Amino acid sequence: MSGSPVSFDAAQAGSPAAPGGRPNLQHAYLMVHEPSTDGSLSAPGALMFQLDFQFNPKEIALAKSASWKREAAKGSKSAPPPQFTGSQPSKLTLEMFFDASAKQDTTVVKTVEKLFSLTTPTASSLTAKKASPPWVVFRWGSLTGFLAYVSQVQAKYTMFTADGLPIRATCQVTLDELAGDAPKQNPTSGGLMPHRVHQVVEGDSLPAIAYREYGQPSMWRAVADLNRVDDPMRVRPGDRLLLPPLEELTALARAGRTAGALPESRAIDGAR
């Protein structure tokens, strides 16, 4: 997730190159998580699902504002100097386009319904009596957005079958930043929170992933140990790797605790 208070994190390296030297096409997606279980506003809960863009967005609108206040001085002929009172959370607006004109099935309707579900509380949060919609992170190749919640979804259906089934839609989705300081954690205590989930694509290798994420290809072994990958050659497209912050991964590696730090269900085999 973004370390910047304003925008995105972007890896230094570009998309993995396909044979022939051209970058692979990577589709944007939303990582949808349960809300935090410890009250933190910087680390999400368990991954629920991934919502893929059918087509990559044509543009991304990012906004952030600051709050200032002026205290009027009685009898003064000039305006008093403003006082900064705080920064407002970042806001990200995306357009998602869905089309099922070829198959003419219910794919578009179901995807739009899933988008609207991101504005309603999750079942687990209701059970815990702490109602909250899912938390999301926008991802597109090496671009990682901030941790956010979906504040608004607007869907416009633009094509229908003869019997009225919507088969094309354009959705405007607004993400509002969840601001907050990350809780202090002892990396040797076992309380590991993943920084993000990376889905392996064609041409990926563990050293390349480690370089894009941490700037250090040598960190591939710690990533492999953390995700219970005993053979780097068995990482395949579609696999998902949990990538914690560099300082946390480094501390775990020095303590010799990366191997087996994740529960079995969150190892690479269980994260497909």
Backbone as JSON, one array per atom type, in Angstrom:
{
  "sequence": "MSGSPVSFDAAQAGSPAAPGGRPNLQHAYLMVHEPSTDGSLSAPGALMFQLDFQFNPKEIALAKSASWKREAAKGSKSAPPPQFTGSQPSKLTLEMFFDASAKQDTTVVKTVEKLFSLTTPTASSLTAKKASPPWVVFRWGSLTGFLAYVSQVQAKYTMFTADGLPIRATCQVTLDELAGDAPKQNPTSGGLMPHRVHQVVEGDSLPAIAYREYGQPSMWRAVADLNRVDDPMRVRPGDRLLLPPLEELTALARAGRTAGALPESRAIDGAR",
  "N": [[0.83, -1.18, 0.0], [0.27, 2.33, -0.39], [3.03, 4.38, 0.53], [3.12, 7.04, 0.43], [1.63, 10.16, 1.43], [-0.09, 11.19, -0.38], [-0.32, 10.0, -3.01], [0.44, 7.24, -5.07], [2.24, 4.09, -4.69], [4.86, 3.09, -6.73], [6.64, 0.63, -8.34], [10.14, 0.55, -9.2], [10.92, -0.91, -11.39], [9.54, -1.84, -14.59], [6.7, -3.43, -16.21], [6.88, -7.03, -16.38], [8.8, -8.33, -19.05], [7.62, -9.73, -22.06], [8.38, -12.55, -24.23], [10.43, -11.36, -26.82], [10.67, -8.83, -25.97], [8.62, -6.96, -25.49], [6.51, -5.34, -23.1], [4.39, -7.21, -20.85], [0.84, -7.2, -20.98], [-0.97, -6.01, -18.29], [-3.74, -6.34, -16.25], [-5.78, -4.09, -14.41], [-6.95, -4.23, -10.98], [-9.03, -4.66, -8.05], [-8.11, -5.28, -4.78], [-9.9, -6.85, -2.35], [-10.59, -6.64, 0.99], [-11.34, -7.91, 4.29], [-12.4, -5.7, 6.96], [-10.06, -4.2, 9.3], [-9.05, -6.14, 12.11], [-8.01, -5.33, 14.49], [-8.52, -2.72, 15.02], [-6.83, -0.98, 13.75], [-6.14, 1.49, 11.23], [-4.52, 1.14, 9.11], [-3.74, -1.39, 8.33], [-5.2, -4.02, 6.64], [-7.81, -6.55, 7.09], [-8.36, -10.07, 6.5], [-7.9, -11.27, 3.14], [-10.61, -11.1, 0.94], [-11.6, -11.32, -1.76], [-10.61, -10.89, -5.22], [-11.31, -8.31, -7.43], [-11.52, -8.02, -10.74], [-10.67, -5.69, -13.34], [-12.34, -5.58, -16.39], [-11.53, -4.18, -18.6], [-8.72, -2.05, -18.79], [-8.51, 1.07, -16.98], [-9.14, 4.22, -18.62], [-8.39, 6.62, -17.57], [-7.31, 8.01, -14.44], [-8.48, 9.63, -11.64], [-7.23, 11.62, -9.12], [-7.51, 13.09, -5.97], [-6.83, 15.49, -3.37], [-7.15, 17.41, -0.44], [-6.58, 20.31, 1.65], [-7.29, 21.59, 4.9], [-8.0, 24.81, 6.07], [-8.24, 27.55, 8.35], [-9.65, 30.67, 9.21], [-9.57, 33.06, 11.7], [-11.72, 35.51, 12.37], [-10.89, 38.88, 12.98], [-12.09, 41.3, 15.02], [-12.89, 44.48, 13.88], [-10.65, 44.67, 12.33], [-8.95, 45.71, 9.36], [-7.81, 44.14, 7.47], [-7.59, 40.77, 6.28], [-7.07, 38.1, 8.59], [-4.16, 35.96, 9.02], [-4.31, 32.66, 7.62], [-4.85, 29.55, 9.36], [-3.47, 26.4, 9.35], [-5.33, 23.44, 9.59], [-5.37, 20.76, 9.09], [-4.9, 17.84, 6.92], [-6.99, 16.5, 4.39], [-8.35, 13.22, 3.67], [-7.07, 11.33, 0.86], [-8.66, 10.99, -2.36], [-9.78, 8.77, -4.76], [-10.86, 8.31, -8.02], [-12.31, 6.12, -10.29], [-13.02, 4.7, -13.5], [-14.91, 1.99, -14.54], [-15.43, -0.38, -17.02], [-17.67, -2.67, -18.36], [-18.5, -5.44, -20.39], [-20.67, -7.68, -21.98], [-21.59, -8.34, -24.43], [-20.93, -10.22, -26.33], [-21.34, -12.8, -25.22], [-23.8, -12.4, -24.01], [-24.78, -12.83, -21.38], [-25.3, -13.03, -17.78], [-23.09, -11.8, -16.7], [-22.27, -9.07, -16.53], [-24.27, -7.88, -14.93], [-23.92, -9.31, -12.51], [-21.32, -8.58, -11.83], [-21.55, -5.81, -11.44], [-23.32, -5.84, -9.29], [-21.61, -6.93, -7.41], [-19.81, -4.86, -7.14], [-21.48, -2.9, -5.96], [-21.87, -4.18, -3.55], [-19.62, -3.57, -2.15], [-20.1, -1.33, -0.72], [-21.55, -1.98, 1.47], [-21.84, -3.41, 4.8], [-19.63, -6.08, 5.79], [-20.29, -9.59, 6.4], [-18.84, -10.7, 8.52], [-18.04, -8.44, 9.96], [-20.47, -7.51, 10.88], [-21.19, -9.61, 12.53], [-19.27, -9.31, 14.49], [-20.21, -7.07, 15.63], [-19.24, -4.64, 14.76], [-19.88, -2.95, 12.45], [-18.82, -2.63, 9.12], [-18.04, -1.81, 5.78], [-16.17, -3.6, 3.19], [-12.56, -3.2, 2.93], [-10.42, -1.79, 0.5], [-7.84, -2.05, -2.04], [-6.45, -0.49, -4.78], [-4.88, -1.87, -7.6], [-2.49, -2.0, -10.2], [-0.47, -3.49, -12.23], [2.73, -2.47, -11.5], [1.8, -0.45, -9.97], [0.47, 0.7, -6.95], [-2.26, 1.52, -5.02], [-3.57, 3.54, -2.27], [-4.74, 2.29, 0.94], [-8.2, 1.91, 1.2], [-11.75, 2.77, 1.34], [-14.82, 2.04, -0.38], [-16.63, 4.7, -1.31], [-18.61, 5.49, -3.03], [-20.58, 4.21, -5.71], [-21.53, 4.41, -9.01], [-23.55, 3.25, -11.49], [-24.09, 2.86, -14.94], [-26.12, 1.48, -17.24], [-25.79, 0.57, -20.58], [-26.4, -1.05, -22.72], [-28.62, -3.61, -23.79], [-30.16, -6.88, -23.85], [-32.65, -8.39, -26.04], [-34.67, -9.13, -24.33], [-34.34, -7.42, -22.21], [-32.1, -7.73, -20.51], [-29.3, -6.34, -18.94], [-26.25, -5.88, -20.61], [-24.03, -4.38, -20.9], [-22.08, -2.0, -19.19], [-21.08, 1.05, -17.6], [-19.19, 2.06, -14.91], [-18.73, 4.36, -12.3], [-16.45, 4.6, -9.8], [-15.67, 5.5, -6.55], [-13.0, 5.84, -4.36], [-12.15, 6.33, -1.04], [-9.52, 7.38, 1.02], [-8.3, 5.46, 3.75], [-7.12, 6.78, 6.46], [-4.45, 6.64, 8.82], [-2.19, 5.75, 11.49], [0.17, 3.13, 11.32], [-0.01, 0.24, 13.42], [2.41, -0.41, 15.97], [4.52, -3.19, 15.72], [6.07, -6.13, 16.86], [8.29, -7.8, 14.94], [9.12, -10.38, 15.57], [7.15, -11.49, 17.0], [5.21, -12.85, 15.75], [3.0, -11.57, 14.88], [2.28, -10.9, 12.07], [1.46, -8.78, 9.44], [0.36, -8.74, 6.13], [1.87, -6.69, 3.6], [0.93, -6.37, 0.99], [-0.78, -8.27, -1.54], [0.68, -10.04, -4.1], [0.0, -11.04, -7.35], [1.25, -13.56, -9.28], [2.5, -13.23, -12.57], [2.9, -14.15, -16.06], [6.26, -14.64, -16.85], [7.25, -13.64, -14.5], [9.6, -13.84, -11.8], [11.0, -14.9, -8.67], [13.32, -13.34, -7.82], [12.92, -11.08, -9.5], [10.45, -10.12, -8.61], [11.13, -9.5, -5.96], [12.95, -7.46, -6.44], [11.35, -5.47, -7.66], [9.57, -4.93, -5.57], [11.14, -4.42, -3.27], [13.55, -3.39, -4.12], [15.74, -4.97, -3.94], [17.05, -7.71, -5.24], [18.07, -9.88, -3.85], [16.37, -10.4, -1.76], [14.65, -12.37, -2.44], [14.8, -14.92, -1.36], [13.92, -14.66, 1.29], [11.28, -13.9, 0.79], [10.42, -16.23, -0.47], [10.71, -18.12, 1.63], [8.89, -17.05, 3.49], [6.47, -17.43, 2.18], [6.37, -20.14, 2.04], [7.62, -21.4, -0.17], [9.4, -23.83, -1.41], [10.74, -24.45, -3.7], [11.87, -22.32, -6.04], [11.27, -22.5, -8.75], [8.74, -23.47, -8.94], [6.89, -21.5, -8.78], [4.13, -20.18, -10.28], [2.17, -18.56, -12.91], [-0.66, -16.87, -11.67], [-0.39, -17.72, -9.05], [-0.3, -16.4, -5.7], [1.51, -14.14, -3.75], [2.35, -13.15, -0.5], [3.47, -10.04, 0.56], [5.2, -8.44, 2.88], [6.06, -5.26, 4.54], [9.39, -3.98, 3.88], [11.08, -3.57, 6.15], [9.92, -5.22, 8.02], [10.07, -7.75, 6.83], [12.85, -7.98, 6.62], [13.59, -7.97, 9.33], [12.4, -10.34, 10.19], [13.78, -12.17, 8.62], [16.4, -11.89, 9.64], [15.96, -12.79, 12.17], [15.5, -15.37, 11.64], [12.91, -16.27, 11.2], [11.26, -16.27, 9.0], [10.58, -18.58, 7.62], [7.77, -20.49, 7.8], [6.36, -18.47, 9.03], [3.87, -17.74, 8.22], [0.48, -18.89, 8.54], [-0.5, -22.19, 7.52], [-2.67, -22.09, 5.76], [-2.34, -19.68, 4.49], [-0.16, -19.88, 2.99], [1.56, -20.14, -0.2], [0.34, -22.19, -1.73], [-2.21, -22.23, -0.72], [-3.18, -19.79, -1.39], [-4.12, -19.42, -3.88]],
  "CA": [[0.0, 0.0, 0.0], [1.07, 3.52, -0.62], [3.73, 5.0, 1.62], [2.98, 8.47, 0.24], [0.38, 10.66, 1.96], [-0.89, 11.78, -1.44], [-0.59, 9.25, -4.22], [0.64, 5.82, -5.2], [3.56, 3.48, -4.72], [5.14, 2.5, -8.03], [7.95, -0.02, -8.35], [11.07, 1.15, -10.15], [10.93, -1.71, -12.61], [8.28, -1.86, -15.32], [6.04, -4.71, -16.32], [7.75, -8.08, -16.87], [8.81, -8.36, -20.5], [7.25, -10.96, -22.74], [9.36, -12.91, -25.25], [10.42, -10.35, -27.85], [11.02, -7.57, -25.36], [7.49, -6.08, -25.23], [5.94, -5.58, -21.76], [3.13, -7.94, -20.78], [-0.35, -6.45, -20.59], [-1.44, -6.35, -16.96], [-5.04, -5.74, -15.98], [-6.0, -3.5, -13.09], [-7.9, -4.97, -10.14], [-9.21, -4.22, -6.67], [-7.97, -6.29, -3.73], [-10.98, -6.59, -1.4], [-10.24, -7.23, 2.28], [-12.14, -7.66, 5.49], [-11.87, -4.59, 7.76], [-9.07, -4.54, 10.31], [-9.58, -6.8, 13.31], [-7.39, -4.76, 15.69], [-8.81, -1.3, 15.12], [-5.88, -0.19, 12.97], [-6.63, 2.02, 9.96], [-3.44, 1.04, 8.14], [-3.53, -2.79, 7.94], [-6.51, -4.64, 6.44], [-8.03, -7.92, 7.54], [-8.11, -11.14, 5.54], [-8.3, -11.06, 1.75], [-11.89, -11.7, 0.61], [-11.55, -11.71, -3.17], [-10.02, -9.93, -6.15], [-12.27, -7.89, -8.44], [-10.72, -7.63, -11.9], [-11.17, -4.81, -14.39], [-12.4, -6.25, -17.68], [-10.68, -3.32, -19.43], [-7.98, -1.11, -17.96], [-9.1, 2.41, -17.02], [-8.54, 5.2, -19.54], [-7.82, 7.67, -16.76], [-7.46, 7.88, -12.99], [-8.56, 10.95, -11.03], [-6.77, 11.6, -7.74], [-7.72, 14.41, -5.34], [-6.52, 15.63, -1.96], [-7.33, 18.81, -0.06], [-6.13, 20.73, 2.98], [-8.24, 22.44, 5.62], [-7.44, 26.02, 6.67], [-9.25, 28.29, 9.09], [-9.32, 32.06, 9.53], [-10.29, 33.63, 12.83], [-12.0, 36.92, 12.08], [-10.47, 39.83, 14.02], [-13.06, 42.39, 15.07], [-12.34, 45.81, 13.61], [-9.46, 44.62, 11.48], [-9.19, 46.05, 7.97], [-7.24, 43.1, 6.61], [-7.9, 39.4, 6.69], [-6.02, 37.49, 9.41], [-3.49, 34.84, 8.33], [-5.0, 31.38, 7.83], [-4.18, 28.53, 10.17], [-3.67, 25.05, 8.81], [-5.97, 22.58, 10.59], [-5.2, 19.34, 8.79], [-5.07, 17.35, 5.55], [-8.12, 15.62, 4.18], [-7.93, 11.97, 3.02], [-7.04, 11.29, -0.6], [-9.84, 10.43, -3.01], [-9.44, 8.2, -6.06], [-12.05, 8.02, -8.83], [-12.0, 5.22, -11.39], [-14.12, 4.26, -14.36], [-14.83, 0.57, -14.88], [-16.3, -0.69, -18.15], [-17.95, -4.11, -18.45], [-19.24, -5.76, -21.61], [-20.98, -9.09, -22.2], [-22.39, -8.38, -25.66], [-20.62, -11.43, -27.09], [-22.0, -13.95, -24.58], [-25.15, -11.99, -23.62], [-25.14, -13.54, -20.15], [-25.52, -12.17, -16.61], [-21.8, -11.42, -16.14], [-22.22, -7.63, -16.21], [-25.16, -7.63, -13.79], [-23.32, -9.87, -11.3], [-20.13, -7.79, -11.48], [-22.02, -4.53, -10.9], [-23.84, -6.13, -7.95], [-20.46, -7.12, -6.52], [-19.3, -3.52, -6.85], [-22.37, -2.26, -4.98], [-21.71, -4.84, -2.25], [-18.46, -2.98, -1.47], [-20.57, -0.21, 0.1], [-22.35, -2.52, 2.57], [-21.0, -4.1, 5.78], [-19.35, -7.5, 5.6], [-20.97, -10.45, 7.37], [-18.0, -10.87, 9.72], [-18.06, -7.2, 10.76], [-21.77, -7.47, 11.56], [-21.13, -10.6, 13.61], [-18.44, -8.74, 15.55], [-20.88, -5.83, 16.07], [-18.44, -3.49, 14.32], [-20.26, -2.92, 11.05], [-17.93, -1.91, 8.22], [-17.87, -2.38, 4.44], [-14.81, -4.08, 2.94], [-11.49, -2.27, 2.61], [-9.92, -2.14, -0.83], [-6.61, -1.45, -2.56], [-6.37, -0.51, -6.25], [-3.59, -2.34, -8.09], [-2.35, -2.08, -11.66], [0.93, -3.77, -12.48], [3.61, -2.03, -10.42], [1.15, 0.67, -9.28], [-0.3, 0.3, -5.77], [-2.96, 2.63, -4.42], [-3.66, 3.58, -0.81], [-5.82, 1.52, 1.55], [-9.36, 2.78, 1.06], [-13.08, 2.18, 1.32], [-15.6, 2.52, -1.52], [-17.63, 5.64, -0.81], [-19.71, 5.66, -3.98], [-20.6, 3.48, -6.98], [-22.58, 4.82, -9.93], [-23.55, 2.35, -12.64], [-24.94, 3.25, -16.06], [-26.27, 0.4, -18.22], [-25.88, 1.2, -21.9], [-26.81, -2.01, -23.75], [-29.5, -4.64, -23.23], [-30.64, -7.91, -24.77], [-34.03, -8.18, -26.49], [-35.59, -9.3, -23.2], [-34.07, -6.43, -21.16], [-30.96, -8.04, -19.65], [-28.15, -5.46, -19.17], [-25.04, -6.59, -21.03], [-22.92, -3.43, -20.96], [-22.22, -1.0, -18.14], [-19.97, 1.9, -17.21], [-19.32, 2.34, -13.48], [-17.83, 5.31, -11.66], [-16.18, 4.1, -8.45], [-14.88, 6.44, -5.76], [-12.31, 5.27, -3.21], [-11.67, 7.3, -0.06], [-8.39, 6.86, 1.8], [-8.4, 5.17, 5.18], [-5.89, 7.33, 7.03], [-4.15, 6.18, 10.17], [-0.83, 5.27, 11.71], [0.28, 1.68, 11.45], [0.3, -0.17, 14.78], [3.77, -0.92, 16.15], [4.5, -4.63, 15.91], [7.34, -6.8, 17.0], [8.31, -8.79, 13.88], [9.39, -11.72, 16.07], [6.03, -11.94, 17.83], [4.28, -13.65, 14.95], [1.86, -10.76, 14.46], [2.67, -10.4, 10.76], [0.4, -8.32, 8.56], [0.89, -8.59, 4.79], [1.82, -5.37, 2.99], [-0.01, -6.53, -0.1], [-0.75, -9.58, -2.19], [1.11, -9.95, -5.49], [-0.38, -12.18, -8.17], [2.31, -13.88, -10.22], [2.12, -13.21, -13.98], [3.85, -14.81, -16.95], [7.55, -13.95, -16.91], [7.69, -13.29, -13.15], [10.5, -14.7, -11.03], [11.11, -14.38, -7.31], [14.24, -12.2, -7.76], [12.32, -9.9, -10.14], [9.41, -9.62, -7.7], [11.82, -8.9, -4.82], [13.55, -6.2, -6.89], [10.28, -4.48, -7.85], [8.93, -4.58, -4.31], [12.07, -3.96, -2.24], [14.78, -2.86, -4.69], [16.83, -5.89, -3.6], [16.76, -9.06, -5.74], [18.49, -10.9, -2.88], [15.3, -10.67, -0.8], [13.76, -13.41, -2.97], [14.81, -16.09, -0.49], [13.04, -14.38, 2.42], [9.92, -13.97, 0.27], [10.12, -17.65, -0.68], [10.53, -18.76, 2.93], [7.67, -16.53, 4.1], [5.32, -18.01, 1.49], [6.55, -21.6, 2.0], [8.02, -21.83, -1.51], [10.67, -24.54, -1.26], [11.39, -24.52, -5.01], [11.48, -21.1, -6.76], [10.79, -22.81, -10.1], [7.34, -23.9, -8.94], [6.02, -20.32, -8.79], [3.45, -20.17, -11.58], [1.18, -17.49, -13.09], [-1.88, -17.09, -10.89], [-0.03, -17.83, -7.63], [-0.29, -15.13, -4.98], [2.55, -14.04, -2.73], [2.18, -12.11, 0.5], [4.68, -9.22, 0.62], [5.15, -7.47, 3.98], [7.03, -4.17, 4.39], [10.79, -4.41, 3.86], [11.68, -3.64, 7.49], [9.37, -6.38, 8.71], [10.63, -8.93, 6.2], [14.26, -8.03, 6.99], [13.7, -8.37, 10.74], [12.05, -11.75, 10.27], [14.88, -12.94, 8.03], [17.52, -11.87, 10.58], [15.59, -13.61, 13.32], [15.32, -16.74, 11.18], [11.53, -16.63, 11.43], [10.42, -16.17, 7.82], [10.06, -19.91, 7.31], [6.68, -20.88, 8.67], [5.74, -17.33, 9.72], [2.47, -17.68, 7.83], [-0.28, -20.12, 8.72], [-0.5, -23.04, 6.33], [-3.72, -21.69, 4.84], [-1.97, -18.48, 3.79], [0.99, -20.17, 2.16], [1.27, -19.93, -1.62], [-0.59, -23.18, -2.25], [-3.56, -21.94, -0.27], [-3.56, -18.43, -1.74], [-4.52, -19.37, -5.27]],
  "C": [[0.87, 1.24, 0.0], [1.73, 4.04, 0.63], [3.64, 6.52, 1.54], [1.67, 8.94, 0.83], [-0.55, 11.16, 0.88], [-1.27, 10.77, -2.51], [-0.31, 7.77, -4.11], [2.07, 5.41, -4.88], [3.73, 2.88, -6.11], [6.53, 1.92, -8.0], [8.83, 0.61, -9.41], [11.07, 0.4, -11.46], [9.57, -1.68, -13.26], [7.67, -3.23, -15.32], [7.01, -5.76, -16.81], [7.66, -8.18, -18.39], [8.41, -9.73, -21.01], [8.36, -11.32, -23.72], [9.28, -11.91, -26.41], [10.66, -8.96, -27.3], [9.87, -6.64, -25.07], [6.9, -6.39, -23.85], [4.64, -6.36, -21.84], [2.01, -6.99, -20.4], [-0.81, -6.93, -19.22], [-2.73, -5.61, -16.69], [-5.09, -5.2, -14.55], [-7.0, -4.35, -12.3], [-8.0, -4.31, -8.77], [-9.0, -5.41, -5.76], [-8.99, -5.94, -2.64], [-10.71, -7.37, -0.12], [-11.36, -7.05, 3.3], [-11.58, -6.43, 6.19], [-10.86, -5.1, 8.78], [-9.73, -5.18, 11.53], [-9.03, -6.21, 14.6], [-7.62, -3.27, 15.85], [-7.86, -0.4, 14.35], [-6.54, 0.3, 11.69], [-5.56, 1.91, 8.87], [-3.19, -0.39, 7.66], [-4.88, -3.47, 7.8], [-6.6, -6.01, 7.07], [-7.77, -8.9, 6.41], [-8.6, -10.76, 4.14], [-9.61, -11.8, 1.48], [-11.92, -12.21, -0.83], [-10.86, -10.6, -3.97], [-11.05, -9.6, -7.22], [-11.49, -7.3, -9.61], [-11.44, -6.62, -12.78], [-11.23, -5.62, -15.68], [-11.53, -5.51, -18.7], [-9.97, -2.33, -18.51], [-8.58, 0.28, -18.06], [-8.37, 3.33, -17.99], [-7.88, 6.33, -18.77], [-8.12, 7.4, -15.29], [-7.46, 9.29, -12.41], [-8.22, 10.85, -9.55], [-6.91, 13.0, -7.15], [-7.33, 14.36, -3.87], [-6.64, 17.11, -1.61], [-6.81, 19.05, 1.36], [-7.17, 21.65, 3.6], [-7.5, 23.59, 6.29], [-8.57, 26.79, 7.34], [-8.75, 29.71, 9.36], [-10.18, 32.52, 10.69], [-10.48, 35.12, 12.58], [-11.62, 37.8, 13.27], [-11.4, 41.04, 13.96], [-12.36, 43.73, 14.86], [-11.13, 45.82, 12.72], [-9.82, 44.93, 10.04], [-8.66, 45.0, 7.0], [-7.58, 41.72, 7.17], [-6.76, 38.84, 7.53], [-5.36, 36.34, 8.65], [-4.24, 33.53, 8.62], [-4.17, 30.44, 8.69], [-4.51, 27.15, 9.61], [-4.24, 24.15, 9.91], [-5.87, 21.09, 10.27], [-5.4, 19.01, 7.32], [-6.27, 16.42, 5.48], [-7.64, 14.34, 3.49], [-7.93, 12.09, 1.5], [-8.3, 10.63, -1.13], [-9.46, 9.99, -4.41], [-10.72, 7.83, -6.8], [-11.63, 7.24, -10.07], [-13.24, 4.96, -12.23], [-13.89, 2.81, -14.74], [-15.87, 0.26, -15.95], [-16.44, -2.2, -18.26], [-18.84, -4.38, -19.66], [-19.43, -7.26, -21.75], [-21.82, -9.24, -23.47], [-22.12, -9.63, -26.49], [-21.37, -12.64, -26.53], [-23.46, -13.67, -24.24], [-25.65, -12.79, -22.41], [-25.27, -12.53, -19.0], [-24.22, -11.65, -15.99], [-21.77, -9.96, -15.69], [-23.06, -7.33, -14.98], [-24.52, -8.12, -12.49], [-22.1, -9.07, -10.87], [-20.53, -6.45, -10.87], [-22.6, -4.74, -9.49], [-22.71, -6.32, -6.95], [-19.84, -5.78, -6.16], [-20.16, -2.81, -5.81], [-22.22, -2.89, -3.6], [-20.54, -4.27, -1.47], [-18.85, -1.78, -0.61], [-21.44, -0.68, 1.27], [-21.48, -3.32, 3.52], [-20.79, -5.58, 5.45], [-20.05, -8.31, 6.7], [-20.16, -10.58, 8.66], [-18.0, -9.62, 10.59], [-19.39, -7.05, 11.5], [-21.79, -8.44, 12.74], [-20.34, -10.06, 14.79], [-19.02, -7.46, 16.13], [-20.02, -4.59, 15.83], [-18.64, -3.32, 12.82], [-19.32, -2.05, 10.21], [-17.95, -2.58, 6.85], [-16.44, -2.88, 4.26], [-13.83, -2.92, 2.73], [-10.84, -2.73, 1.31], [-8.59, -1.45, -1.12], [-6.64, -1.6, -4.08], [-4.97, -0.91, -6.67], [-3.61, -2.39, -9.61], [-0.88, -2.26, -11.97], [1.77, -3.37, -11.29], [3.02, -0.88, -9.61], [0.27, 0.16, -8.15], [-0.95, 1.53, -5.15], [-2.97, 2.54, -2.9], [-4.8, 2.68, -0.33], [-7.04, 2.42, 1.65], [-10.65, 2.01, 1.31], [-13.82, 2.76, 0.12], [-16.71, 3.41, -0.99], [-18.8, 5.82, -1.75], [-19.5, 4.8, -5.21], [-21.78, 3.99, -7.79], [-22.49, 3.95, -11.17], [-24.53, 2.85, -13.71], [-24.96, 2.12, -17.08], [-26.54, 1.02, -19.58], [-26.24, 0.23, -23.02], [-27.58, -3.14, -23.08], [-29.81, -5.68, -24.29], [-32.1, -7.6, -25.13], [-35.02, -8.31, -25.34], [-35.2, -8.44, -22.0], [-32.92, -6.72, -20.24], [-29.82, -7.08, -19.94], [-26.9, -6.25, -19.52], [-23.85, -5.64, -21.24], [-23.16, -2.36, -19.91], [-20.93, -0.21, -17.97], [-20.19, 2.3, -15.76], [-18.28, 3.35, -13.03], [-17.68, 4.88, -10.2], [-15.26, 5.08, -7.74], [-14.32, 5.76, -4.53], [-11.82, 6.39, -2.32], [-10.6, 6.66, 0.82], [-8.78, 6.59, 3.25], [-7.1, 5.63, 5.82], [-5.7, 6.82, 8.43], [-2.73, 5.69, 10.28], [-0.84, 3.76, 11.87], [0.61, 1.31, 12.89], [1.72, -0.7, 14.86], [3.7, -2.42, 16.45], [5.92, -5.14, 16.04], [7.39, -7.91, 15.96], [8.56, -10.21, 14.37], [8.23, -12.28, 16.89], [5.04, -12.8, 17.07], [3.09, -12.85, 14.49], [2.11, -10.11, 13.12], [1.44, -10.01, 9.96], [0.98, -8.18, 7.16], [0.79, -7.17, 4.3], [0.82, -5.38, 1.85], [0.11, -7.95, -0.64], [-0.37, -9.36, -3.65], [0.69, -11.21, -6.22], [0.67, -12.38, -9.25], [1.76, -13.87, -11.64], [3.2, -13.89, -14.8], [5.13, -13.99, -17.02], [8.08, -13.53, -15.55], [8.7, -14.3, -12.63], [10.6, -14.1, -9.64], [12.12, -13.24, -7.2], [13.66, -10.92, -8.38], [11.25, -9.28, -9.25], [10.06, -8.9, -6.52], [12.45, -7.56, -5.21], [12.49, -5.12, -7.04], [9.71, -4.01, -6.53], [9.89, -3.92, -3.33], [13.33, -3.3, -2.79], [15.98, -3.73, -4.43], [16.48, -7.29, -4.1], [17.08, -10.15, -4.74], [17.41, -11.22, -1.85], [14.37, -11.78, -1.27], [13.68, -14.6, -2.02], [13.9, -15.88, 0.72], [11.58, -14.42, 2.0], [9.49, -15.43, 0.07], [9.85, -18.36, 0.63], [9.21, -18.34, 3.57], [6.43, -17.19, 3.51], [5.41, -19.52, 1.32], [6.81, -22.11, 0.58], [9.38, -22.51, -1.4], [11.43, -24.67, -2.57], [10.95, -23.29, -5.81], [10.91, -21.37, -8.14], [9.33, -23.23, -10.12], [6.37, -22.72, -8.81], [5.45, -20.18, -10.19], [2.5, -19.0, -11.69], [-0.13, -17.85, -12.38], [-1.61, -17.29, -9.42], [-0.03, -16.44, -6.99], [0.73, -15.18, -3.85], [2.24, -12.9, -1.78], [3.51, -11.37, 0.67], [4.56, -8.2, 1.73], [6.11, -6.31, 3.71], [8.46, -4.67, 4.53], [11.37, -4.55, 5.27], [11.17, -4.87, 8.26], [9.95, -7.68, 8.16], [12.1, -9.09, 6.59], [14.44, -8.5, 8.43], [13.38, -9.85, 10.92], [13.18, -12.62, 9.74], [16.07, -13.01, 8.98], [17.24, -12.75, 11.79], [15.4, -15.08, 12.95], [13.89, -17.23, 11.32], [10.66, -16.52, 10.2], [9.82, -17.52, 7.48], [8.97, -20.27, 8.32], [6.03, -19.73, 9.4], [4.28, -17.19, 9.38], [1.77, -18.97, 8.19], [-0.32, -20.89, 7.42], [-1.51, -22.57, 5.3], [-3.37, -20.44, 4.05], [-0.68, -18.66, 3.02], [0.57, -20.11, 0.69], [0.27, -20.93, -2.18], [-2.02, -22.88, -1.88], [-4.03, -20.58, -0.68], [-3.98, -18.31, -3.19], [-5.94, -18.89, -5.41]]
}
